[in-house]
Amino acid sequence: MKNVVGIISGICNSAALESLTKSRPISTVPFGARYRLIDFALSNMVNTGIRTVGIVTPYNYRSVLDHIRSGKDWFLDRKSGGLFFLPGNDRENGGSGSNFVLRDLLENMDFLKKAREEYIIISCSSIVMNIDYREAVSFHQNNDNEVTFIYKDEGFKEGESEGVFFIEQSGDRRVKEIIPGKQRRFNGSDKALLNIVIINRETLTRIVEEYGENGGSDLFDILGEMIDSLRAYALEFRGYAARISSLKNYYNHSMKLLDSRVRNELFMRKNKIHTKITDNPPTRYGEKAEVINTLAGSGCIIDGHVEGSIIFREAQIKQGAFIKDSIIMQRNVIGKDVLLENVILDKFVTIKDGTVLRGEPGNPIIIEKAAVIGPEEGDNEKYNLRSG
């Protein structure tokens, strides 16, 4: 797509996922047996035809560079345009509630000023969706907008909308007000922003230069303050969108992938979700393996019983193991006669023979990366095994 450049925030309130973002930003949290969360934002841009994308990297950026590399798997290893890493401020995990900190853009003004494109799409890296931006960009251009927001009409219960921005619109779709979730009037607007905005480059440059030095000012907060002076409109996205903003909804949205309708909308459309290519053999199922309603990545060896779970690449599940309603990340080793129910295992975890871990439905036990867990290792408190 000509005249459009993309910017993805690789931070987006990383602290919200607690132990899953202890050693990585939210953008590289594994999702769906083979993907990382940033794959969705990045794929949506390149599938729309955007050929210049900047990724704002957090302080713990190693996993971002390791996953994205040159951008080849997203067709961004180009002589003209391509992929740009934009170093963010050295603040731990992006802070609380931050999405698009203007100070990050201020420190990368060269990227904005050297871009020839007139329009910029800014997206968070923690929204799981498959969207083609062409309609929204055409609306933005044809309506002579300065700002176009993408929203979804979602129902939130009281106390669930922390960190979400809502909008009020007039009859012509012009945005009259942006309301932070903590200030939202309950039973008011359910038009929740999906942390995606199309904005004129000149408008964004002006905002960044004026407000970027003001500590950790967030773009959406500033747009809310300026809304009366901006030609700002919004379009509704009616497809599937998963907002990853807590451990609870990370688990719940992961489990929704077991619904074929959700999988088909995310992964089986014309526009594919791209990820880092790994050359693995197909998953091998042993003679006594039982696998029911489970999504498994490549390279796994499954000899046990797995039900209603997400199994990432190269996991090993040995004979006699029973796994239900759990997320087993890459290269985990599950020993013989292990029982796991309502559990999330980060990468490189070893569960020794005979271990029993049971979380509560919708409130799983979280095991940190590279942990070794077994009955002889001591009690649960030693390993901080808990639901929530």
URRAJO-V973486 format. One line per field, one symbol per residue. ss: DSSP state (@ for helix, = for strand, . for the rest). phi: phi as a letter, one per 40 degrees, with the letter a starting at -180 (. if undefined). burial: I if it has 16 or more other ideal C-beta (glycine too) atoms within 10 Angstrom, else O. Layout:
ss: ???
phi: ???
burial: ???
This chain:
ss: ...======....@@@@@@@@....@@@.==...==.@@@@@@@@@@....======....@@@@@@@...@@@.......======....@@@......=@@@@@..@@@@@@....======..===....@@@@@@@@@....=======...........=====....=======@@@.......==========@@@@@@@@@@@......=@@@@@@@@@@@..=====....===...@@@@@@@@@@...@@@@@@@@................==....===..==....==..===..==....==....===..==....==....===.===....==....===.=..=.===....==.@@@..@@@@...=.
phi: .cgbbbbbccbffdcccfccbcbacccbccaggabbdcdccccdcccchcbbbbbccccccdccccccfcgdcbgbcbcbggbbcbccccbcfggcgcbbcccccccbcdccccccccbbbbbcbbbcabbbcdcccccccccfccbbcbbbcbcbccgbbcgcbbbbbcccgcccabbcdcbcccgccbccccfbabacdcccdcccccbcccfbdcdcccccccdccbcbbabccbccabccbaccccccccccccccccdcccbbcdccccaccbcbcccbbccbcbbbfbbbccgcbbbbbbafbbbcdgcbbccgcbbafbbbcdfcbbccfcbbafbbbccgcbbcdgcbbbccdgaccbbcdgcbbadcchcccdbfcach
burial: IOOIIIIIIIIIIIIIIOOIIOOIIIIIIIIIIIIIIIIIIIIIIIIIOIIIIIIIIIOIIOIIOOIIOOIOIIOIOOOOOOIIIIOIIOOOIIOOIIIIIIIIIIIIOOIIOOIOIOIIIIIIIIIIIIIIIOOIIOIIIOOOIIIIIIIIOOOOOOOOIIIIIIIIIOOOIIIOOIIIIOOIOOOOOOIIIIIIIIIIIOIIIOIIOOIIOOOIIIIIIIIIOIIOOIOIIIIOIOOIIIIIIIIOIIIOIIIIIOOOOIOOOIOOOOOOIIIOOOOOOOIOIOOOIOIOOIIIIOIIIIIIIIOOIIIIIIIIIIOIIIIIIIIIIIIIIIIOOIIIIIIIIIIOIIIIOOIOIOIOOOOIIIIIOOIOIOOOOOOOOOIOIOOO
